[in-house]
């Protein structure tokens, strides 16, 4: 069965990008985009939900993001979803997160 993994997100940066380098010298930058969803309930109450999406970019794009993106600025991100898996050191529970 074919599959398709693509996402486009537009929102505001929740924090400044963090730039670091792997032992092999590749740049990686991590930041979080806040995406707001506003709607009105049937009773007229206005509701705003915020989703925080973690983003990782690599190589020259990572360095460019770290240079120009700052907390509060708008960003449009296009890419694919990745699921990270790890075991919590304190509780021993298996954890996962989509970024």
C-alpha positions in Angstrom: 0.0 0.0 0.0 1.4 3.4 -0.9 2.0 6.0 1.9 2.5 9.7 1.9 4.2 11.7 4.7 4.1 15.5 4.2 3.2 18.4 6.5 2.9 22.2 6.1 2.7 24.3 9.3 2.5 28.0 9.7 2.7 29.7 13.1 4.9 31.7 15.5 8.1 30.6 16.9 7.7 29.7 20.6 11.4 30.0 21.3 14.7 30.9 19.6 16.2 28.1 17.5 19.0 26.1 19.1 21.9 25.4 16.8 24.3 22.5 17.5 26.6 20.3 15.5 26.9 16.5 15.4 30.2 14.8 16.0 30.5 14.5 12.2 30.2 18.3 11.8 26.6 18.5 10.5 24.5 21.4 11.7 21.1 20.8 13.3 18.7 23.4 14.6 15.7 22.7 16.8 12.8 25.1 17.4 9.1 25.0 18.3 6.3 26.5 16.2 3.0 27.5 18.0 -0.1 27.0 15.8 -3.3 28.6 16.9 -6.8 27.4 16.2 -9.7 29.7 17.0 -13.4 28.8 16.9 -16.7 29.7 18.4 -18.8 27.1 20.3 -22.5 26.7 19.7 -23.2 28.8 22.9 -21.1 31.7 21.5 -18.0 31.1 23.6 -14.8 31.9 21.7 -12.1 29.3 22.2 -8.4 29.4 21.2 -6.4 26.2 21.1 -2.6 26.2 20.7 -0.5 23.3 19.4 3.2 23.3 19.8 5.1 21.5 17.1 8.8 20.7 17.4 10.9 21.2 14.3 14.4 20.0 13.4 16.3 21.3 10.3 19.7 20.2 9.1 22.9 21.4 7.4 23.0 24.9 5.8 19.2 25.4 6.5 19.8 24.8 10.2 22.5 27.6 10.2 20.2 30.0 8.3 17.2 29.3 10.7 19.4 29.9 13.7 20.6 33.2 12.2 17.3 34.7 11.1 14.5 33.1 13.1 13.7 34.5 16.6 11.0 33.9 19.2 7.7 35.5 18.1 8.5 35.6 14.4 6.2 33.9 11.9 7.5 30.8 10.2 6.2 28.5 7.4 7.6 25.0 7.7 7.2 22.2 5.1 8.6 18.8 5.7 7.8 15.3 7.0 6.7 13.9 10.3 9.2 11.8 12.3 8.4 9.8 15.4 11.2 9.6 18.1 11.3 6.7 20.6 13.2 6.6 23.8 13.0 5.1 27.3 12.6 7.5 30.3 15.6 7.3 32.5 13.7 8.1 35.7 10.6 5.9 35.3 11.9 3.4 32.7 8.7 3.9 30.7 8.8 3.9 26.9 8.2 7.3 25.4 7.6 8.7 21.9 7.1 12.1 20.3 6.2 13.3 16.8 8.2 16.2 15.4 
